[in-house]
Amino acid sequence: GDYAPEQLLRIVEQQAEEHEYHLGEGARQALLGYFARLPKGPSFGNGRTARQTFEAMVERHAGRVAQLPDPSTDDLTLLYPSDLPDSA
């Protein structure tokens, strides 16, 4: 069945942990808002939604970190609200 935004957030947190990322300041709230705003279509609210969101965040994070002259460990591992894909 469908997951609530909180459950989707938990999946993202698990994904992040598996890949040694952490959610930075504001990221949890941003994710909850993001999931709450997504159109509730047939594909919404399953684990895939959360995984795709995490993957999109990692891609945007990589692009962001690539611009940094001397990224710290935090830079490399923390996902921020700015890494969220633009909401639909």
N, C-alpha and C positions, 0 to 999 in steps of 0.2 A: 504493500500500500504506500501511500504518500507519507513522506516525512515532514515534520514541522521544521521551520528554520533552525531551531535549536539542535535538532537531530542532524541536519545537514552540516551545521557548524561542527558538531562533534566528529563527523566523518572527515571534514577538512582537517581538523586537529589531529586525528589519527594518521591521515596521509602525511601531514607535515612532520609528525614525529617519526614515522617510518623513514622519511627522506632527510631527517635531521635538519628540518626547518622549524622555526618558531613563529608564532603570531606576535607581531610587534604591537606597540601601543595603538589602541583604537581599532585594530584589525577585527577583533571578535564582533564588536558593535557594527562595524562596516559590513561584515559578512552577514550578520543577522538582517540588516536592512536590505542588503542585496538580495538575499534569498526571499525576503518578504515581498520584494518588488517584482520578482520574476513572474512572467505570465504563467498562470497555472494551467498549462496545456497537458496533454497526455504524457509528455515526456518529463514533466516537472516532478520534482519531489522524490526522485529515487536516488540511489547512491551514485549513479552516473553523473547527475547534476553536480553533486559535491566534488566528485573526482575531476570533472572537466573544469570546474571553477578553480580547484587547486592547481591543476596543470597550467591554466591560463595565468594564474598568479605567479607561478614559478617562471614562466616565460617572460612576463613583464618585469619581474624582479631581476632576471638575468640581464635583460636589456638595460635596466637602470644601473645595476652594479658595474656593467661593462664601461659605463661613462665615468666611473670613479677612478681617480688616479691611484689611490692606495686604499682599497677597501679593507675594513676591519673584519674580524670574525662576525661581529654583529651585523655589519653590512651584508655579509655573505649568507647569513642564516635567518635574518628577520624579514618576515613578510608584513608589509604595511597596507593600509587602506588604498594607497595610490597604486598598489599592484593589482587591485581588483579590476577585472574587465569592465568596460563601460556597461552599465546595466541596460538591459533590453528596453 
